[in-house]
Amino acid sequence: MTIVNPPAKVLVTGANGYIAVWICRILLEKGYSVRGTVRTPSKGDYLKKLFEKEGERFEYVLVEDITAEGAFDEAVKGVQGVLHTASPVAMAIKHPDELIKPAVQGTLSVLTSVDKYGTEVGRVVITSSCAAILEPHEGGYVYTEKDWNDFSLHEVEQKSEKAAPIHQYRTSKTLAEQNAWRFEKEKTGKWDLVTILPPYVFGPLLQETAGKDSLNFSAQLIYDAVVTPKTGEALYSYAGKLEEAGGERIIVSAGYFAWQDLYDALSSPSLDPPFPDAPKGSSERGAPLIYSGDLCNKLFGIGFRGLRESARDTVFSVRERH
């Protein structure tokens, strides 16, 4: 395994996505060169303009279909690290395969290309999700990296397209990560694997958005709940260059919150500028389901932005654009 330090070149898949754009920005600021994959030239041109001061240190390549055989064969050549973020997040679907196929096959497509043609790649970091560990539990529960979401898998297996959309999405994330770890055990290359598991990700927008209907999932949740974080963005560079991170699943969570906590944070009179329109609700809280950040803190020792700042930055970033 090779540690990936700057000025190495890193491939970021789905580079125009909400998390991915921040990853690209942080990597460039840390001294890396970045090659991003996008589906259309217009998405790549937006990024090229966004990072124009970086000159040739940022480039993009077209990967129109991440599930196609050999889709990433050329993209992985000449890079030392790969950050795979491209995966669908949608609830308006007719069949689970609309999510599962691109999530699983897209992940395996990247890893297959790395193993065949990514001769310089030392580490692959995949953005998974806490959706891959989230299951119902009676009372309070603390999720760790040892948990897997078998509940959603069973729901989709039994009910198919009649399963709740959220379980179809969670199944896609669970199967994609499980398949990645199975592939890693059989790889022939020198690279190792890290998976990053965030819950919601709040903060200002860098990606191109045509309107509120094109917002990323987490920002859309806040917008819909309140209006009608750069939380953890630097850890992706740590995940590439910290030896101890190799072979780990890593939950990245700043802690538990209920939606009313978010509303309260946005309506706080100490907020500058204030957001007085946040809904009011019950102060009652159910038994919390908590994602343990112990491993993340042990490996990276990073601090997360608070809920108030993250929520405020998200809402006002959306408002500024639309």
Secondary structure, DSSP 4 states (H G I P E B T S, - for coil): -----TT-EEEEETTTSHHHHHHHHHHHHTT-EEEEEESSHHHHHHHHHHTGGGGGGEEEEE-S-TTSTTTTTTTTTT-SEEEE------S--SSTHHHHHHHHHHHHHHHHHHHHH-TT--EEEEE--GGGT----SS-EEE-TT---HHHHHHHHHHGGGS-HHHHHHHHHHHHHHHHHHHHHH--SS-EEEEEE-S---S---S--SSGGGS-HHHHHHIIIII---TTTTHHHHHHH-GGGTT-EEE-------HHHHHHHHH-TTSSS--TTPPP--------EEE--HHHHHHH-PPPPPHHHHHHHHHHHHHHH-
